């Protein structure tokens, strides 16, 4: 019974963590695009996006990441089910994607800090592509957790890579349409 409560809390905080990651990168896009606006619109928008990003990052995203991790570790190391899963190959692959998620989160934190200090190192197009990183990780983890050994996890990883290529092609197609509509 305890396991189901821990699992529920873990899932709630994973969902809010991903929501924060998806939205923070959207705010990065808006912030970078506001940088190209004329004054005073530019200053007003950037100030507002900084406030929004700060609140999202420190009130939702970071706490969700920490709590999702605490409940995950609790499930893995302090329950019988978790201990059994640690010997499963799909769990090793899943933990690899979780490691990538931590790296993604830390890179988002770096970008957040740069934008808070008015350092522009990326374009809005880069951020649009960057936003798909969390989507790819989410797909990989959900399929691995749900399917476990029902489907060979190698095929799942290959499928995620193909999905990533489709997302990138879709992004390029959307960029062309956007540029055509702007001209």
C-alpha positions as CSV (number, residue, x, y, z in Angstrom):
1,X,0.0,0.0,0.0
2,X,2.8,2.4,0.9
3,X,4.4,1.8,-2.5
4,X,1.3,3.1,-4.4
5,X,1.3,6.3,-2.4
6,X,4.9,6.9,-3.1
7,X,4.4,6.0,-6.8
8,X,1.5,8.4,-7.0
9,X,3.5,11.3,-5.5
10,X,6.4,10.5,-7.8
11,X,4.1,10.7,-10.9
12,X,2.5,13.9,-9.8
13,X,5.9,15.6,-9.4
14,X,7.2,14.1,-12.6
15,X,4.2,15.7,-14.4
16,X,4.7,19.1,-12.8
17,X,8.5,18.9,-13.5
18,X,7.9,18.3,-17.2
19,X,5.2,21.0,-17.3
20,X,7.8,23.4,-15.9
21,X,10.4,22.3,-18.4
22,X,8.1,22.6,-21.3
23,X,6.9,26.1,-20.3
24,X,10.3,27.5,-19.2
25,X,11.7,26.9,-22.7
26,X,8.6,28.6,-24.2
27,X,9.3,31.6,-22.0
28,X,12.9,31.5,-23.3
29,X,11.6,31.7,-26.8
30,X,9.3,34.6,-25.9
31,X,12.1,36.4,-24.1
32,X,14.5,36.0,-27.0
33,X,11.9,37.3,-29.5
34,X,11.1,40.2,-27.2
35,X,14.7,41.2,-27.4
36,X,14.1,42.1,-31.1
37,X,11.1,44.4,-30.3
38,X,11.4,48.2,-30.3
39,X,11.6,50.2,-27.0
40,X,9.7,50.4,-24.7
41,X,7.9,47.2,-25.6
42,X,11.2,45.3,-25.4
43,X,12.0,46.4,-21.9
44,X,8.4,45.8,-20.6
45,X,8.2,42.3,-22.2
46,X,11.7,41.2,-21.0
47,X,11.0,42.4,-17.5
48,X,7.7,40.4,-17.4
49,X,9.3,37.3,-18.9
50,X,12.1,37.4,-16.3
51,X,9.5,37.5,-13.5
52,X,7.4,34.7,-15.0
53,X,10.5,32.5,-15.6
54,X,11.8,33.1,-12.1
55,X,8.5,32.1,-10.5
56,X,8.1,29.1,-12.7
57,X,11.6,27.9,-12.2
58,X,11.9,28.3,-8.5
59,X,8.4,27.7,-7.4
60,X,7.3,24.8,-9.7
61,X,10.1,23.3,-11.7
62,X,13.0,23.0,-9.2
63,X,10.8,21.8,-6.3
64,X,9.1,19.3,-8.7
65,X,12.4,17.9,-9.9
66,X,13.7,17.5,-6.3
67,X,10.5,15.9,-5.1
68,X,10.1,13.6,-8.1
69,X,13.7,12.4,-7.5
70,X,13.2,11.9,-3.8
71,X,10.1,9.7,-4.4
72,X,11.9,7.8,-7.2
73,X,14.8,7.0,-5.0
74,X,12.4,6.0,-2.2
75,X,10.6,3.6,-4.6
76,X,13.8,2.2,-6.0
77,X,15.8,1.7,-2.8
78,X,13.3,1.3,0.0
79,X,10.6,-0.9,-1.5
80,X,10.8,-4.5,-2.6
81,X,9.4,-3.7,-6.0
82,X,12.0,-1.1,-6.7
83,X,14.8,-3.4,-5.7
84,X,13.6,-6.0,-8.1
85,X,13.4,-3.4,-10.9
86,X,17.0,-2.4,-10.5
87,X,18.0,-5.7,-12.0
88,X,15.9,-5.2,-15.1
89,X,17.5,-4.0,-18.4
90,X,14.6,-1.7,-19.2
91,X,15.2,0.1,-15.9
92,X,18.9,0.7,-16.7
93,X,17.9,2.3,-20.0
94,X,15.2,4.3,-18.2
95,X,17.7,5.6,-15.7
96,X,20.0,6.5,-18.6
97,X,17.2,8.7,-19.9
98,X,16.6,10.1,-16.4
99,X,20.2,11.1,-16.3
100,X,19.7,12.9,-19.7
101,X,16.7,14.6,-18.1
102,X,18.9,15.9,-15.3
103,X,21.4,17.2,-17.8
104,X,18.6,18.8,-19.8
105,X,17.3,20.4,-16.6
106,X,20.8,21.8,-15.7
107,X,21.3,23.2,-19.2
108,X,17.9,24.9,-18.9
109,X,19.0,26.3,-15.5
110,X,22.2,27.7,-17.2
111,X,20.1,29.3,-20.0
112,X,17.7,30.7,-17.3
113,X,20.6,32.3,-15.5
114,X,22.0,33.8,-18.7
115,X,18.7,35.3,-19.7
116,X,18.1,36.7,-16.1
117,X,21.5,38.5,-16.6
118,X,20.6,39.7,-20.1
119,X,23.1,37.4,-21.8
120,X,21.8,36.3,-25.2
121,X,23.7,33.2,-26.3
122,X,21.0,31.4,-28.3
123,X,18.3,32.1,-30.9
124,X,14.6,31.6,-30.6
125,X,14.9,28.9,-33.3
126,X,17.5,27.1,-31.1
127,X,15.1,27.2,-28.2
128,X,12.3,25.8,-30.3
129,X,14.5,22.8,-31.2
130,X,15.8,22.6,-27.6
131,X,12.2,22.3,-26.3
132,X,11.8,19.0,-28.1
133,X,14.5,17.5,-26.0
134,X,12.2,17.1,-23.0
135,X,9.5,15.7,-25.3
136,X,11.9,13.0,-26.6
137,X,12.9,12.1,-23.0
138,X,9.3,11.9,-21.9
139,X,8.3,9.6,-24.7
140,X,11.3,7.3,-24.1
141,X,10.6,7.1,-20.3
142,X,6.9,6.5,-20.6
143,X,7.3,3.8,-23.2
144,X,10.0,2.1,-21.2
145,X,8.0,2.2,-18.0
146,X,4.7,1.0,-19.6
147,X,6.0,-1.6,-21.9
148,X,8.9,-2.9,-19.8
149,X,9.7,-6.2,-21.4
150,X,6.7,-6.4,-23.6
151,X,8.7,-4.9,-26.5
152,X,12.4,-5.2,-26.9
153,X,13.7,-1.9,-25.4
154,X,16.3,-1.6,-28.2
155,X,13.5,-1.2,-30.7
156,X,12.0,1.4,-28.4
157,X,15.2,3.4,-28.4
158,X,15.5,3.2,-32.2
159,X,11.8,4.3,-32.4
160,X,12.6,7.3,-30.2
161,X,15.5,8.3,-32.4
162,X,13.2,8.0,-35.5
163,X,10.6,10.1,-33.7
164,X,13.3,12.7,-32.9
165,X,14.1,12.9,-36.6
166,X,10.4,13.4,-37.5
167,X,10.2,16.2,-34.9
168,X,13.2,17.9,-36.4
169,X,11.8,17.6,-39.9
170,X,8.5,19.0,-38.7
171,X,10.3,21.9,-37.1
172,X,12.1,22.8,-40.3
173,X,8.8,22.6,-42.2
174,X,7.1,24.8,-39.7
175,X,10.0,27.3,-39.8
176,X,9.7,27.6,-43.6
177,X,6.0,28.2,-43.3
178,X,6.6,30.9,-40.6
179,X,9.3,32.6,-42.7
180,X,7.0,32.5,-45.7
181,X,4.1,34.1,-43.8
182,X,6.4,36.8,-42.4
183,X,7.6,37.9,-45.8
